[in-house]
């Protein structure tokens, strides 16, 4: 009986991992959260949806956390007013891949939603 319970527990863990990585279970949640945050910061919904999808696919959780913790510095508005201001803030993360993904997503999604 003990072996059956252990086997079932391992099977459940493997199932969750497969669902999260292959099925996109975790990605969907991350993507939704990214989209909500971008809309809350003034991005139009179609642009936020497009960028969130690309960023969730291409960035790690650690990289997304870096972006989440990005704050305005003294004298800056809470919400960047231009793309240049936004990208300057993203540069502060000091992660080239994050900058590339965010900049390319912004460019591609601006054309797709515009």
C-alpha positions as CSV (number, residue, x, y, z in Angstrom):
1,X,0.0,0.0,0.0
2,X,2.8,2.4,0.9
3,X,4.5,1.8,-2.5
4,X,1.2,2.6,-4.3
5,X,0.9,5.9,-2.4
6,X,4.4,6.8,-3.2
7,X,3.9,5.9,-6.9
8,X,0.7,8.0,-7.1
9,X,2.4,11.0,-5.4
10,X,5.3,10.8,-7.9
11,X,2.9,10.5,-10.8
12,X,1.0,13.5,-9.6
13,X,4.2,15.6,-9.3
14,X,5.4,14.5,-12.8
15,X,1.9,15.4,-14.1
16,X,2.1,18.9,-12.7
17,X,5.6,19.4,-14.1
18,X,4.5,18.3,-17.5
19,X,1.4,20.4,-17.4
20,X,3.4,23.5,-16.3
21,X,6.2,23.1,-18.9
22,X,4.7,21.5,-21.9
23,X,1.0,22.4,-21.6
24,X,1.7,26.1,-20.8
25,X,-0.1,26.0,-17.5
26,X,2.4,28.2,-15.7
27,X,3.0,30.3,-18.8
28,X,-0.6,31.2,-19.1
29,X,-0.6,32.5,-15.5
30,X,2.6,34.5,-16.0
31,X,1.3,35.9,-19.3
32,X,-2.0,37.0,-17.7
33,X,-0.1,38.6,-14.8
34,X,2.2,40.5,-17.1
35,X,-0.7,41.7,-19.2
36,X,-2.5,43.0,-16.2
37,X,0.6,44.8,-14.9
38,X,1.2,46.5,-18.3
39,X,-2.4,47.6,-18.6
40,X,-2.3,49.0,-15.1
41,X,0.7,51.0,-16.1
42,X,-1.1,52.5,-19.1
43,X,-0.3,50.2,-22.0
44,X,-3.3,49.6,-24.3
45,X,-4.8,46.1,-24.0
46,X,-3.8,44.8,-27.4
47,X,-0.2,46.0,-27.0
48,X,-0.1,44.5,-23.4
49,X,-1.5,41.2,-24.6
50,X,1.0,40.9,-27.4
51,X,4.0,41.9,-25.3
52,X,3.0,39.6,-22.4
53,X,2.8,36.6,-24.7
54,X,6.3,37.2,-26.2
55,X,7.9,38.0,-22.8
56,X,6.4,35.0,-21.0
57,X,7.8,32.7,-23.8
58,X,11.3,34.2,-23.9
59,X,12.2,35.3,-20.4
60,X,12.8,33.3,-17.3
61,X,11.0,33.8,-14.1
62,X,14.1,35.4,-12.6
63,X,14.3,37.9,-15.5
64,X,10.6,38.7,-15.1
65,X,11.1,39.3,-11.4
66,X,13.9,41.8,-12.2
67,X,11.4,43.7,-14.4
68,X,8.7,43.5,-11.7
69,X,11.0,45.2,-9.2
70,X,11.9,48.0,-11.6
71,X,11.0,51.4,-10.0
72,X,11.1,55.0,-11.1
73,X,14.1,56.9,-9.8
74,X,13.9,60.3,-8.1
75,X,12.5,62.9,-10.5
76,X,10.9,60.4,-12.9
77,X,7.2,59.9,-13.3
78,X,5.8,56.6,-12.0
79,X,4.8,55.6,-15.5
80,X,7.3,56.2,-18.4
81,X,5.8,58.7,-20.8
82,X,7.8,57.5,-23.9
83,X,9.3,54.3,-25.2
84,X,12.7,55.8,-24.8
85,X,12.1,56.4,-21.0
86,X,10.7,52.9,-20.7
87,X,13.7,51.3,-22.4
88,X,16.1,53.3,-20.3
89,X,14.4,51.9,-17.2
90,X,14.7,48.4,-18.6
91,X,18.4,49.0,-19.2
92,X,18.8,49.3,-15.4
93,X,18.0,45.7,-15.0
94,X,21.5,45.1,-16.5
95,X,20.4,42.0,-18.4
96,X,21.0,42.2,-22.2
97,X,18.5,39.5,-23.0
98,X,15.8,41.2,-21.1
99,X,16.4,44.5,-22.9
100,X,16.5,42.7,-26.3
101,X,13.2,40.8,-25.6
102,X,11.4,43.8,-24.2
103,X,12.6,46.2,-27.0
104,X,11.8,43.7,-29.8
105,X,8.4,42.9,-28.3
106,X,7.5,46.6,-28.0
107,X,8.5,47.1,-31.7
108,X,6.8,44.1,-33.1
109,X,3.6,44.6,-31.0
110,X,3.4,48.3,-31.8
111,X,3.2,47.4,-35.5
112,X,0.8,44.5,-34.9
113,X,-1.6,46.4,-32.8
114,X,-1.3,49.7,-34.7
